[in-house]
Amino acid sequence: MYVRELSVTDFRSWAQADLTFAPGVSVLVGANGQGKTNLVEAVGYLATLGSHRVSSDAPLVRRGAAAASVRATVVNAGRELTVQVEIQPGKANRARVNRSPVPRAREILGIVRTVVFAPEDLALVRGDPGERRGFLDELLVARAPRWAGVRAEYDKVLRQRSALLKTARHARGDTGTLDVWDAHLARAGAALTAGRVQLAAALAPHVTAAYADVAPESVPVGARYRSRVEAVDALAGTVGPGPDDGWQDVTGGAAHAELAAKVESALLAEIGRRRDQEIERGVCLVGPHRDELDLTLGEGPAKGYASHGESWALALALRLGGFELLRGEGSEPILVLDDVFAELDARRREALARTAARAEQVLVTAAVDDDVPAVLSGSRYVIEDGTVRDELAS
């Protein structure tokens, strides 16, 4: 897969920018603040409908503009599609495929697939559990776009049940409505949990291998999905890294359905056990929104114990592990390396460059040419004073 053309309008600092790319390496070079990261951020937005830099859409719209637009023509296995998203903060975004509107923006997911490695990824190791849950969910959707609907359904149920819990203390013992939402939460939460558990099991060997490559002098690392519900955590410990019989199909995959049914029963039991606590506090205390991807360094946790270099290496291993997982399943993603080489030592630079060189397309941003390893020489674009100059075309 590769992006052949990219066009942005009123996106971040750009009133308008149009670029043409080819397969292989494309390096965007420019001083800090010139807007090079904004361009690769736009590519990533088409893949995830989110930014790797901010949590909301408002900062993506150029100051003074009402909306932003991102459009790309993507070539995948010889098939060419043009996808466009209009970003409207406070409103539902609108999307088109080959100029035809689609009912919901998330229907474009899967047309563009990216793996983005950026300075913000240090939070995958040092940040709170929400960072790691988000990483898993993003990878779920890249692996099979239908998981966006599973996550959206769980978020909707979680909001509804949370609102109900806030008023439950005044319901005078009437728990009928809460019983219904307990069942909804357990069912939606089980589907999401089972998907994450199976993904984490498949991902873990790739993360371990990638870390050994980028930090051979360090102790081994591990990654495991951990639920706060003891019975669910025990189930997660039984799932291995091998093929899982169509887990992507959330309605018919045998392995997923069997695991989800067991998780649903465990969640329902835990919800019943903790109902009084939830009503007292007015929050949902049970569900995948409280789970974690445990990262270990040797025999202990990585968070709080990994050095700065080890944390960078582990963050890199998570991204490279995801990249190799997708590649191994025939879903070649575009690799985006956003201003990261300056943060890495020589060994980690070379390890990252080796993986990047295997990608069908890699988009690199850098402040200076010397930050980019020689093996990643390719097309070069200079970003300066609000313009993009393709050096091959100039």
Backbone hydrogen bonds, N-H to C=O, Kabsch-Sander energy under -0.5 kcal/mol:
donor,donor_aa,acceptor,acceptor_aa,energy
2,Y,75,V,-2.0
4,R,2,Y,-0.6
4,R,73,T,-3.0
5,E,73,T,-1.3
6,L,19,L,-2.6
7,S,71,R,-2.9
8,V,17,A,-2.4
9,T,69,S,-2.6
10,D,15,A,-1.3
11,F,14,W,-1.3
12,R,10,D,-0.6
12,R,60,L,-3.3
14,W,11,F,-2.6
15,A,13,S,-0.6
17,A,8,V,-1.9
19,L,6,L,-3.0
21,F,4,R,-2.6
24,G,360,E,-3.0
26,S,362,V,-2.4
27,V,379,S,-3.1
28,L,26,S,-0.5
28,L,364,V,-3.7
29,V,27,V,-0.7
29,V,381,Y,-3.1
30,G,366,A,-1.9
34,Q,31,A,-1.6
39,L,35,G,-1.0
39,L,36,K,-0.6
40,V,36,K,-1.3
41,E,37,T,-2.4
42,A,38,N,-1.4
43,V,39,L,-1.2
44,G,40,V,-2.3
45,Y,41,E,-2.1
46,L,42,A,-1.5
47,A,43,V,-1.0
48,T,44,G,-1.7
49,L,45,Y,-3.3
51,S,54,V,-0.6
60,L,57,D,-2.1
61,V,57,D,-0.5
61,V,58,A,-1.5
62,R,10,D,-2.4
65,A,62,R,-2.5
68,A,87,I,-2.0
69,S,9,T,-2.6
70,V,85,V,-2.3
71,R,7,S,-2.9
72,A,83,V,-2.5
73,T,5,E,-2.0
74,V,72,A,-0.6
74,V,81,L,-3.3
75,V,2,Y,-2.9
76,N,74,V,-0.5
76,N,79,R,-3.0
79,R,76,N,-2.0
81,L,74,V,-2.4
83,V,72,A,-2.7
83,V,81,L,-0.5
84,Q,96,R,-2.4
85,V,70,V,-2.5
86,E,94,R,-3.4
87,I,68,A,-3.1
87,I,85,V,-0.6
88,Q,86,E,-0.6
91,K,88,Q,-2.5
94,R,86,E,-1.7
96,R,84,Q,-2.5
97,V,100,S,-2.5
98,N,82,T,-3.7
100,S,97,V,-1.8
102,V,95,A,-1.9
107,E,104,R,-1.9
108,I,105,A,-2.0
109,L,106,R,-1.3
110,G,112,V,-0.7
111,I,108,I,-2.1
115,V,334,I,-2.4
117,F,336,V,-2.9
118,A,116,V,-0.5
121,D,118,A,-2.3
122,L,119,P,-1.6
123,A,120,E,-1.9
124,L,121,D,-1.8
125,V,122,L,-1.3
126,R,122,L,-2.5
127,G,123,A,-2.0
131,E,128,D,-1.8
132,R,128,D,-0.8
133,R,129,P,-2.5
134,G,130,G,-2.3
135,F,131,E,-1.7
136,L,132,R,-2.1
137,D,133,R,-2.5
138,E,134,G,-2.5
139,L,135,F,-1.9
140,L,136,L,-2.5
141,V,137,D,-2.1
142,A,138,E,-2.0
143,R,139,L,-2.2
144,A,140,L,-2.3
147,W,144,A,-2.3
148,A,145,P,-2.2
149,G,146,R,-1.0
150,V,146,R,-1.0
151,R,147,W,-2.4
152,A,148,A,-2.3
153,E,149,G,-2.3
154,Y,150,V,-2.1
155,D,151,R,-2.5
156,K,152,A,-2.1
157,V,153,E,-2.4
158,L,154,Y,-2.8
159,R,155,D,-2.2
160,Q,156,K,-2.2
161,R,157,V,-2.9
162,S,158,L,-2.4
163,A,159,R,-2.3
164,L,160,Q,-1.9
165,L,161,R,-2.4
166,K,162,S,-1.5
167,T,163,A,-0.6
167,T,164,L,-1.0
168,A,164,L,-0.7
168,A,165,L,-0.6
169,R,165,L,-0.5
170,H,167,T,-1.4
171,A,168,A,-1.9
174,D,171,A,-1.5
175,T,173,G,-1.0
179,D,175,T,-2.5
180,V,176,G,-1.5
181,W,177,T,-1.8
182,D,178,L,-2.3
183,A,179,D,-1.8
184,H,180,V,-1.9
185,L,181,W,-2.6
186,A,182,D,-2.4
187,R,183,A,-2.3
188,A,184,H,-2.7
189,G,185,L,-2.8
190,A,186,A,-1.9
191,A,187,R,-1.7
192,L,188,A,-1.9
193,T,189,G,-2.7
194,A,190,A,-2.7
195,G,191,A,-1.8
196,R,192,L,-2.4
197,V,193,T,-2.9
198,Q,194,A,-2.2
199,L,195,G,-2.2
200,A,196,R,-3.1
201,A,197,V,-2.0
202,A,198,Q,-1.9
203,L,199,L,-2.6
204,A,200,A,-2.3
206,H,203,L,-0.9
207,V,203,L,-1.9
208,T,204,A,-2.5
209,A,205,P,-2.3
210,A,206,H,-2.5
211,Y,207,V,-2.5
212,A,208,T,-2.0
213,D,209,A,-1.4
214,V,210,A,-2.2
215,A,211,Y,-2.6
218,S,215,A,-1.8
222,G,296,T,-1.6
224,R,294,D,-2.1
226,R,292,E,-3.3
230,E,228,R,-0.7
233,D,229,V,-2.7
234,A,230,E,-2.0
235,L,231,A,-1.5
236,A,232,V,-2.4
237,G,233,D,-1.6
238,T,235,L,-1.6
239,V,236,A,-1.2
240,G,238,T,-0.5
249,D,246,G,-1.7
250,V,248,Q,-1.1
253,G,249,D,-2.4
254,A,245,D,-0.5
255,A,245,D,-0.8
257,A,253,G,-3.0
258,E,254,A,-2.4
259,L,255,A,-2.2
260,A,256,H,-3.1
261,A,257,A,-2.1
262,K,258,E,-1.6
263,V,259,L,-2.5
264,E,260,A,-2.8
265,S,261,A,-1.8
266,A,262,K,-1.9
267,L,263,V,-2.9
268,L,264,E,-2.5
269,A,265,S,-2.1
270,E,266,A,-2.1
271,I,267,L,-2.9
272,G,268,L,-2.3
273,R,269,A,-2.0
274,R,270,E,-1.9
275,R,272,G,-0.7
278,E,274,R,-2.4
279,I,275,R,-2.7
280,E,276,D,-2.4
281,R,277,Q,-2.3
282,G,278,E,-2.4
283,V,278,E,-0.9
285,L,283,V,-0.6
290,R,287,G,-1.9
291,D,288,P,-1.2
292,E,226,R,-2.4
294,D,224,R,-2.9
294,D,292,E,-0.7
296,T,222,G,-2.3
296,T,294,D,-0.5
297,L,300,G,-3.0
298,G,220,P,-3.2
300,G,297,L,-1.6
302,A,295,L,-2.8
303,K,295,L,-0.5
305,Y,302,A,-1.5
306,A,302,A,-2.9
311,S,307,S,-2.8
312,W,308,H,-2.2
313,A,309,G,-2.4
314,L,310,E,-2.4
315,A,311,S,-2.5
316,L,312,W,-2.5
317,A,313,A,-2.3
318,L,314,L,-2.2
319,R,315,A,-1.7
320,L,316,L,-2.9
321,G,317,A,-2.7
322,G,318,L,-2.0
323,F,319,R,-2.3
324,E,320,L,-2.6
325,L,321,G,-2.2
326,L,322,G,-2.3
327,R,323,F,-2.5
328,G,324,E,-2.5
329,E,325,L,-1.0
329,E,326,L,-0.6
330,G,327,R,-1.8
331,S,326,L,-2.6
332,E,330,G,-0.7
334,I,113,R,-3.1
335,L,361,Q,-2.3
336,V,115,V,-2.9
336,V,334,I,-0.6
337,L,335,L,-0.5
337,L,363,L,-3.0
338,D,117,F,-2.4
338,D,336,V,-0.7
339,D,337,L,-1.0
339,D,365,T,-1.1
343,E,340,V,-1.5
344,L,340,V,-0.5
344,L,341,F,-1.1
349,R,345,D,-2.4
350,E,346,A,-2.2
351,A,347,R,-2.2
352,L,348,R,-2.4
353,A,349,R,-2.6
354,R,350,E,-2.2
355,T,351,A,-1.6
356,A,352,L,-2.7
357,A,353,A,-2.3
358,R,354,R,-0.5
358,R,355,T,-1.4
359,A,356,A,-1.5
362,V,24,G,-2.4
363,L,335,L,-2.6
364,V,26,S,-2.8
364,V,362,V,-0.5
365,T,337,L,-2.4
366,A,28,L,-2.1
371,D,368,V,-1.4
372,V,369,D,-1.8
376,L,373,P,-2.0
377,S,374,A,-1.6
379,S,25,V,-2.1
381,Y,27,V,-2.9
382,V,389,R,-2.7
383,I,29,V,-3.0
383,I,381,Y,-0.6
384,E,382,V,-0.6
384,E,387,T,-2.0
387,T,384,E,-1.3
389,R,382,V,-2.5
390,D,388,V,-0.6
391,E,380,R,-2.1
391,E,389,R,-0.8
393,A,390,D,-0.7
394,S,390,D,-1.4
